């Protein structure tokens, strides 16, 4: 029976790791949403409309956040199955 006990402990450890990763993903997704709000607000500010380089920088940042968000959502879905 020691094998069964070790196997059970391993499963419990893996489950704790999975739950921890899910929490970290959810926290990061929340941070991304807030950051996207800030960047979007900055992008729509009147003074930004006259700054072409700033528009490119902010648009690139939103794109990077979108890509990270998508990857994390996919990982979250696979961990939640």
Chimera marker file (.cmm) of the C-alpha trace (Angstrom):
<marker_set name="trace">
<marker id="1" x="0.000" y="0.000" z="0.000" r="1" g="1" b="0" radius="0.5"/>
<marker id="2" x="2.911" y="2.490" z="0.280" r="1" g="1" b="0" radius="0.5"/>
<marker id="3" x="2.694" y="2.939" z="-3.487" r="1" g="1" b="0" radius="0.5"/>
<marker id="4" x="-0.956" y="3.948" z="-3.269" r="1" g="1" b="0" radius="0.5"/>
<marker id="5" x="-0.139" y="6.422" z="-0.491" r="1" g="1" b="0" radius="0.5"/>
<marker id="6" x="2.715" y="7.937" z="-2.520" r="1" g="1" b="0" radius="0.5"/>
<marker id="7" x="0.496" y="8.118" z="-5.569" r="1" g="1" b="0" radius="0.5"/>
<marker id="8" x="-2.230" y="9.879" z="-3.583" r="1" g="1" b="0" radius="0.5"/>
<marker id="9" x="0.282" y="12.379" z="-2.181" r="1" g="1" b="0" radius="0.5"/>
<marker id="10" x="1.600" y="13.056" z="-5.690" r="1" g="1" b="0" radius="0.5"/>
<marker id="11" x="-1.937" y="13.670" z="-6.972" r="1" g="1" b="0" radius="0.5"/>
<marker id="12" x="-2.641" y="16.039" z="-4.079" r="1" g="1" b="0" radius="0.5"/>
<marker id="13" x="0.598" y="17.926" z="-4.753" r="1" g="1" b="0" radius="0.5"/>
<marker id="14" x="-0.227" y="18.223" z="-8.456" r="1" g="1" b="0" radius="0.5"/>
<marker id="15" x="-3.722" y="19.469" z="-7.630" r="1" g="1" b="0" radius="0.5"/>
<marker id="16" x="-2.313" y="22.139" z="-5.299" r="1" g="1" b="0" radius="0.5"/>
<marker id="17" x="0.111" y="23.242" z="-8.036" r="1" g="1" b="0" radius="0.5"/>
<marker id="18" x="-2.739" y="23.373" z="-10.570" r="1" g="1" b="0" radius="0.5"/>
<marker id="19" x="-4.944" y="25.425" z="-8.250" r="1" g="1" b="0" radius="0.5"/>
<marker id="20" x="-2.054" y="27.774" z="-7.483" r="1" g="1" b="0" radius="0.5"/>
<marker id="21" x="-1.375" y="28.305" z="-11.183" r="1" g="1" b="0" radius="0.5"/>
<marker id="22" x="-5.075" y="28.974" z="-11.844" r="1" g="1" b="0" radius="0.5"/>
<marker id="23" x="-5.059" y="31.640" z="-9.089" r="1" g="1" b="0" radius="0.5"/>
<marker id="24" x="-1.928" y="33.265" z="-10.539" r="1" g="1" b="0" radius="0.5"/>
<marker id="25" x="-3.465" y="33.306" z="-14.014" r="1" g="1" b="0" radius="0.5"/>
<marker id="26" x="-6.667" y="34.879" z="-12.678" r="1" g="1" b="0" radius="0.5"/>
<marker id="27" x="-4.658" y="37.536" z="-10.825" r="1" g="1" b="0" radius="0.5"/>
<marker id="28" x="-2.636" y="38.349" z="-13.943" r="1" g="1" b="0" radius="0.5"/>
<marker id="29" x="-5.770" y="38.487" z="-16.105" r="1" g="1" b="0" radius="0.5"/>
<marker id="30" x="-7.201" y="41.017" z="-13.654" r="1" g="1" b="0" radius="0.5"/>
<marker id="31" x="-3.985" y="43.079" z="-13.840" r="1" g="1" b="0" radius="0.5"/>
<marker id="32" x="-4.069" y="42.944" z="-17.641" r="1" g="1" b="0" radius="0.5"/>
<marker id="33" x="-7.667" y="44.195" z="-17.718" r="1" g="1" b="0" radius="0.5"/>
<marker id="34" x="-6.753" y="47.147" z="-15.486" r="1" g="1" b="0" radius="0.5"/>
<marker id="35" x="-3.645" y="47.947" z="-17.521" r="1" g="1" b="0" radius="0.5"/>
<marker id="36" x="-5.623" y="47.798" z="-20.772" r="1" g="1" b="0" radius="0.5"/>
<marker id="37" x="-8.128" y="50.268" z="-19.292" r="1" g="1" b="0" radius="0.5"/>
<marker id="38" x="-5.311" y="52.668" z="-18.369" r="1" g="1" b="0" radius="0.5"/>
<marker id="39" x="-3.629" y="52.371" z="-21.776" r="1" g="1" b="0" radius="0.5"/>
<marker id="40" x="-6.955" y="52.777" z="-23.596" r="1" g="1" b="0" radius="0.5"/>
<marker id="41" x="-7.759" y="55.898" z="-21.593" r="1" g="1" b="0" radius="0.5"/>
<marker id="42" x="-4.334" y="57.302" z="-22.400" r="1" g="1" b="0" radius="0.5"/>
<marker id="43" x="-4.828" y="56.425" z="-26.054" r="1" g="1" b="0" radius="0.5"/>
<marker id="44" x="-8.116" y="58.310" z="-26.208" r="1" g="1" b="0" radius="0.5"/>
<marker id="45" x="-6.761" y="61.400" z="-24.436" r="1" g="1" b="0" radius="0.5"/>
<marker id="46" x="-6.843" y="64.502" z="-26.685" r="1" g="1" b="0" radius="0.5"/>
<marker id="47" x="-3.125" y="65.220" z="-26.257" r="1" g="1" b="0" radius="0.5"/>
<marker id="48" x="-2.280" y="61.699" z="-27.471" r="1" g="1" b="0" radius="0.5"/>
<marker id="49" x="-4.060" y="62.318" z="-30.783" r="1" g="1" b="0" radius="0.5"/>
<marker id="50" x="-1.260" y="64.718" z="-31.770" r="1" g="1" b="0" radius="0.5"/>
<marker id="51" x="1.562" y="62.348" z="-30.774" r="1" g="1" b="0" radius="0.5"/>
<marker id="52" x="2.019" y="59.735" z="-33.509" r="1" g="1" b="0" radius="0.5"/>
<marker id="53" x="4.846" y="57.933" z="-31.685" r="1" g="1" b="0" radius="0.5"/>
<marker id="54" x="2.788" y="57.707" z="-28.502" r="1" g="1" b="0" radius="0.5"/>
<marker id="55" x="-0.145" y="56.252" z="-30.461" r="1" g="1" b="0" radius="0.5"/>
<marker id="56" x="2.132" y="53.562" z="-31.916" r="1" g="1" b="0" radius="0.5"/>
<marker id="57" x="3.626" y="52.813" z="-28.484" r="1" g="1" b="0" radius="0.5"/>
<marker id="58" x="0.220" y="52.531" z="-26.788" r="1" g="1" b="0" radius="0.5"/>
<marker id="59" x="-1.283" y="50.482" z="-29.617" r="1" g="1" b="0" radius="0.5"/>
<marker id="60" x="1.669" y="48.084" z="-29.436" r="1" g="1" b="0" radius="0.5"/>
<marker id="61" x="1.212" y="47.794" z="-25.682" r="1" g="1" b="0" radius="0.5"/>
<marker id="62" x="-2.473" y="46.933" z="-26.069" r="1" g="1" b="0" radius="0.5"/>
<marker id="63" x="-1.604" y="44.338" z="-28.702" r="1" g="1" b="0" radius="0.5"/>
<marker id="64" x="0.998" y="42.748" z="-26.400" r="1" g="1" b="0" radius="0.5"/>
<marker id="65" x="-1.508" y="42.692" z="-23.538" r="1" g="1" b="0" radius="0.5"/>
<marker id="66" x="-4.140" y="41.121" z="-25.814" r="1" g="1" b="0" radius="0.5"/>
<marker id="67" x="-1.698" y="38.383" z="-26.826" r="1" g="1" b="0" radius="0.5"/>
<marker id="68" x="-0.713" y="37.668" z="-23.216" r="1" g="1" b="0" radius="0.5"/>
<marker id="69" x="-4.375" y="37.665" z="-22.189" r="1" g="1" b="0" radius="0.5"/>
<marker id="70" x="-5.274" y="35.188" z="-24.921" r="1" g="1" b="0" radius="0.5"/>
<marker id="71" x="-2.429" y="32.824" z="-23.986" r="1" g="1" b="0" radius="0.5"/>
<marker id="72" x="-3.377" y="32.957" z="-20.298" r="1" g="1" b="0" radius="0.5"/>
<marker id="73" x="-7.059" y="32.358" z="-21.065" r="1" g="1" b="0" radius="0.5"/>
<marker id="74" x="-6.127" y="29.273" z="-23.097" r="1" g="1" b="0" radius="0.5"/>
<marker id="75" x="-3.913" y="27.979" z="-20.282" r="1" g="1" b="0" radius="0.5"/>
<marker id="76" x="-6.677" y="28.686" z="-17.746" r="1" g="1" b="0" radius="0.5"/>
<marker id="77" x="-9.173" y="26.723" z="-19.857" r="1" g="1" b="0" radius="0.5"/>
<marker id="78" x="-6.853" y="23.733" z="-20.154" r="1" g="1" b="0" radius="0.5"/>
<marker id="79" x="-6.142" y="23.745" z="-16.399" r="1" g="1" b="0" radius="0.5"/>
<marker id="80" x="-9.831" y="24.040" z="-15.567" r="1" g="1" b="0" radius="0.5"/>
<marker id="81" x="-10.815" y="20.905" z="-17.480" r="1" g="1" b="0" radius="0.5"/>
<link id1="1" id2="2" r="1" g="1" b="0" radius="0.2"/>
<link id1="2" id2="3" r="1" g="1" b="0" radius="0.2"/>
<link id1="3" id2="4" r="1" g="1" b="0" radius="0.2"/>
<link id1="4" id2="5" r="1" g="1" b="0" radius="0.2"/>
<link id1="5" id2="6" r="1" g="1" b="0" radius="0.2"/>
<link id1="6" id2="7" r="1" g="1" b="0" radius="0.2"/>
<link id1="7" id2="8" r="1" g="1" b="0" radius="0.2"/>
<link id1="8" id2="9" r="1" g="1" b="0" radius="0.2"/>
<link id1="9" id2="10" r="1" g="1" b="0" radius="0.2"/>
<link id1="10" id2="11" r="1" g="1" b="0" radius="0.2"/>
<link id1="11" id2="12" r="1" g="1" b="0" radius="0.2"/>
<link id1="12" id2="13" r="1" g="1" b="0" radius="0.2"/>
<link id1="13" id2="14" r="1" g="1" b="0" radius="0.2"/>
<link id1="14" id2="15" r="1" g="1" b="0" radius="0.2"/>
<link id1="15" id2="16" r="1" g="1" b="0" radius="0.2"/>
<link id1="16" id2="17" r="1" g="1" b="0" radius="0.2"/>
<link id1="17" id2="18" r="1" g="1" b="0" radius="0.2"/>
<link id1="18" id2="19" r="1" g="1" b="0" radius="0.2"/>
<link id1="19" id2="20" r="1" g="1" b="0" radius="0.2"/>
<link id1="20" id2="21" r="1" g="1" b="0" radius="0.2"/>
<link id1="21" id2="22" r="1" g="1" b="0" radius="0.2"/>
<link id1="22" id2="23" r="1" g="1" b="0" radius="0.2"/>
<link id1="23" id2="24" r="1" g="1" b="0" radius="0.2"/>
<link id1="24" id2="25" r="1" g="1" b="0" radius="0.2"/>
<link id1="25" id2="26" r="1" g="1" b="0" radius="0.2"/>
<link id1="26" id2="27" r="1" g="1" b="0" radius="0.2"/>
<link id1="27" id2="28" r="1" g="1" b="0" radius="0.2"/>
<link id1="28" id2="29" r="1" g="1" b="0" radius="0.2"/>
<link id1="29" id2="30" r="1" g="1" b="0" radius="0.2"/>
<link id1="30" id2="31" r="1" g="1" b="0" radius="0.2"/>
<link id1="31" id2="32" r="1" g="1" b="0" radius="0.2"/>
<link id1="32" id2="33" r="1" g="1" b="0" radius="0.2"/>
<link id1="33" id2="34" r="1" g="1" b="0" radius="0.2"/>
<link id1="34" id2="35" r="1" g="1" b="0" radius="0.2"/>
<link id1="35" id2="36" r="1" g="1" b="0" radius="0.2"/>
<link id1="36" id2="37" r="1" g="1" b="0" radius="0.2"/>
<link id1="37" id2="38" r="1" g="1" b="0" radius="0.2"/>
<link id1="38" id2="39" r="1" g="1" b="0" radius="0.2"/>
<link id1="39" id2="40" r="1" g="1" b="0" radius="0.2"/>
<link id1="40" id2="41" r="1" g="1" b="0" radius="0.2"/>
<link id1="41" id2="42" r="1" g="1" b="0" radius="0.2"/>
<link id1="42" id2="43" r="1" g="1" b="0" radius="0.2"/>
<link id1="43" id2="44" r="1" g="1" b="0" radius="0.2"/>
<link id1="44" id2="45" r="1" g="1" b="0" radius="0.2"/>
<link id1="45" id2="46" r="1" g="1" b="0" radius="0.2"/>
<link id1="46" id2="47" r="1" g="1" b="0" radius="0.2"/>
<link id1="47" id2="48" r="1" g="1" b="0" radius="0.2"/>
<link id1="48" id2="49" r="1" g="1" b="0" radius="0.2"/>
<link id1="49" id2="50" r="1" g="1" b="0" radius="0.2"/>
<link id1="50" id2="51" r="1" g="1" b="0" radius="0.2"/>
<link id1="51" id2="52" r="1" g="1" b="0" radius="0.2"/>
<link id1="52" id2="53" r="1" g="1" b="0" radius="0.2"/>
<link id1="53" id2="54" r="1" g="1" b="0" radius="0.2"/>
<link id1="54" id2="55" r="1" g="1" b="0" radius="0.2"/>
<link id1="55" id2="56" r="1" g="1" b="0" radius="0.2"/>
<link id1="56" id2="57" r="1" g="1" b="0" radius="0.2"/>
<link id1="57" id2="58" r="1" g="1" b="0" radius="0.2"/>
<link id1="58" id2="59" r="1" g="1" b="0" radius="0.2"/>
<link id1="59" id2="60" r="1" g="1" b="0" radius="0.2"/>
<link id1="60" id2="61" r="1" g="1" b="0" radius="0.2"/>
<link id1="61" id2="62" r="1" g="1" b="0" radius="0.2"/>
<link id1="62" id2="63" r="1" g="1" b="0" radius="0.2"/>
<link id1="63" id2="64" r="1" g="1" b="0" radius="0.2"/>
<link id1="64" id2="65" r="1" g="1" b="0" radius="0.2"/>
<link id1="65" id2="66" r="1" g="1" b="0" radius="0.2"/>
<link id1="66" id2="67" r="1" g="1" b="0" radius="0.2"/>
<link id1="67" id2="68" r="1" g="1" b="0" radius="0.2"/>
<link id1="68" id2="69" r="1" g="1" b="0" radius="0.2"/>
<link id1="69" id2="70" r="1" g="1" b="0" radius="0.2"/>
<link id1="70" id2="71" r="1" g="1" b="0" radius="0.2"/>
<link id1="71" id2="72" r="1" g="1" b="0" radius="0.2"/>
<link id1="72" id2="73" r="1" g="1" b="0" radius="0.2"/>
<link id1="73" id2="74" r="1" g="1" b="0" radius="0.2"/>
<link id1="74" id2="75" r="1" g="1" b="0" radius="0.2"/>
<link id1="75" id2="76" r="1" g="1" b="0" radius="0.2"/>
<link id1="76" id2="77" r="1" g="1" b="0" radius="0.2"/>
<link id1="77" id2="78" r="1" g="1" b="0" radius="0.2"/>
<link id1="78" id2="79" r="1" g="1" b="0" radius="0.2"/>
<link id1="79" id2="80" r="1" g="1" b="0" radius="0.2"/>
<link id1="80" id2="81" r="1" g="1" b="0" radius="0.2"/>
</marker_set>
